[in-house]
Amino acid sequence: MQLEDYFIFLAPDDIRLKNTRIGIETILYDYIYRSRTAEEIAKTYSSLSLEQVYATILYYLHNKEAIDISLTG
């Protein structure tokens, strides 16, 4: 499985986790600005698996510059 397989790319600034209505910005806000761990985030959003949360964080780390621009833009 490729990392991108976890997501649906609706637009450059609208990326959602497959089979959910949750955008990556929701997870990343908790991760970046609230300093929450992947485990804490997964417990908060019961529709997400821990694997999906880690995939989102890893996707962010691989694409940090572009995602930072879309989060602050």
C-alpha positions as CSV (number, residue, x, y, z in Angstrom):
1,M,0.0,0.0,0.0
2,Q,1.3,3.5,-0.9
3,L,0.9,6.3,1.6
4,E,-1.4,8.2,-0.8
5,D,-3.8,5.2,-0.8
6,Y,-5.0,6.5,2.6
7,F,-6.4,9.7,1.2
8,I,-8.9,11.2,-1.3
9,F,-7.5,14.2,-3.0
10,L,-10.4,16.5,-3.8
11,A,-8.3,19.6,-4.3
12,P,-4.7,20.7,-3.4
13,D,-6.1,22.1,-0.1
14,D,-8.8,19.5,0.4
15,I,-7.4,16.1,1.3
16,R,-9.5,13.7,3.3
17,L,-9.0,10.3,4.8
18,K,-10.6,7.6,2.8
19,N,-14.0,6.3,4.1
20,T,-14.3,9.3,6.4
21,R,-15.4,12.9,6.1
22,I,-12.3,14.0,8.1
23,G,-9.8,16.3,6.3
24,I,-6.1,16.0,7.1
25,E,-6.1,19.6,8.5
26,T,-8.2,18.3,11.4
27,I,-5.6,15.8,12.4
28,L,-2.7,18.1,11.7
29,Y,-4.2,20.9,13.8
30,D,-4.2,18.6,16.8
31,Y,-0.7,17.3,16.0
32,I,1.0,20.6,15.2
33,Y,-0.8,23.2,17.4
34,R,-2.1,21.1,20.3
35,S,1.0,18.8,20.4
36,R,-1.2,15.8,20.7
37,T,0.2,12.3,20.0
38,A,-1.2,10.0,17.3
39,E,-2.7,7.9,20.0
40,E,-4.5,10.8,21.6
41,I,-5.8,11.9,18.2
42,A,-7.1,8.4,17.4
43,K,-9.0,8.3,20.6
44,T,-10.6,11.7,19.9
45,Y,-11.9,10.7,16.5
46,S,-13.4,7.2,16.9
47,S,-13.9,6.9,13.1
48,L,-10.2,6.9,12.6
49,S,-7.7,4.1,13.2
50,L,-4.3,4.7,14.7
51,E,-2.8,3.7,11.3
52,Q,-4.8,6.4,9.5
53,V,-3.5,9.0,12.0
54,Y,0.1,7.9,11.6
55,A,-0.4,7.9,7.8
56,T,-1.6,11.5,7.9
57,I,1.3,12.6,10.1
58,L,3.8,10.8,7.8
59,Y,2.2,12.4,4.7
60,Y,2.6,15.8,6.4
61,L,6.2,15.2,7.2
62,H,6.9,14.2,3.5
63,N,5.0,17.2,2.2
64,K,5.6,19.7,5.0
65,E,6.3,22.8,2.9
66,A,3.2,22.5,0.6
67,I,0.9,21.5,3.5
68,D,2.1,24.4,5.7
69,I,1.3,26.8,2.9
70,S,-2.2,25.4,2.5
71,L,-2.8,25.3,6.3
72,T,-1.8,29.0,6.7
73,G,-3.1,30.2,3.3
